[in-house]
Amino acid sequence: MPAVEAWFVGGPIDGRIMPVETGADGSLPQAVDLPQTGVYVGATDQASAVIHYRYVRQGTDGEPPTFRYAGQLP
């Protein structure tokens, strides 16, 4: 899985750097959809529902590449 480190701005994962899978030719996707869920320790033994968030690529010349929060997916 080829990947690059990308910076995420805004939204639930603001400021994190994480790997983003690239295409076969090494190109980055225009948008990344990230699922997120969680469990509050002691409150429940079941994870909460998965929520999907979209981040859209900003420009093409940033190092590391930057994706900006575009909202929650339905």
N, C-alpha and C positions, 0 to 999 in steps of 0.2 A: 504494500500500500504506500505509494509515494505520497508524501505530505510536506507541508511547510508550516511554520509557526505563524499564526495570525493574531492580531490584536482586535478585541471586540469592544465597541464603544456604546454605552447606554444599555438599558435593559437589565435583566437579571444577572448577566455575566460581565458587567462593565469592567473594563480594564484588564481582563484576563488574557493571557497568551496561551493558545492551545493549538494542537495540530489540526489542519484542514486538509482533507484528501484532495489531491489534484487529479486532473484527467490524464489519459495515457500520454498526451503530448506535453504534460507538465503545467497545463493551464489551470487557473483557479476557477471555481464556480462563481457565478454572479450573485448567488444567495446561498446561505447556509441555514437550514432549519434544525434547531437544537431542542430535543425533548428534555424536560426537567421534571423531577419528582422528588419527594422527600418524605421522611418520617420524623415526627417529633418524639424523641426518646421519652418513654413513660406514658405518652398520651394514647398511643395506639400501636398495635403490632402489624398494621397494614400500611403500606405506602399510600400516599395520596395519589390522586389521579395525575396522569402525565399531562403536562401542558407543553405545547410546542411554540417556540419563539423563532422569528425570522430575523436574520442579520443580512444586510445587503452590502456588497463590496463597494468601497469608496476609492475611486481612481484606480490607476494601474501601476503607479511608480513608488508606492510607499514601502518602506522597509521597517518593520515587518508589514505585510499586507494588512489593511484595516477593513473591518466590517462594521457597519453602523446598524444599531437596533432599528427594526422596521415594524415591530409590534407582534402581538400574540396572534397565532393562527387559529382559525375557527375549529 
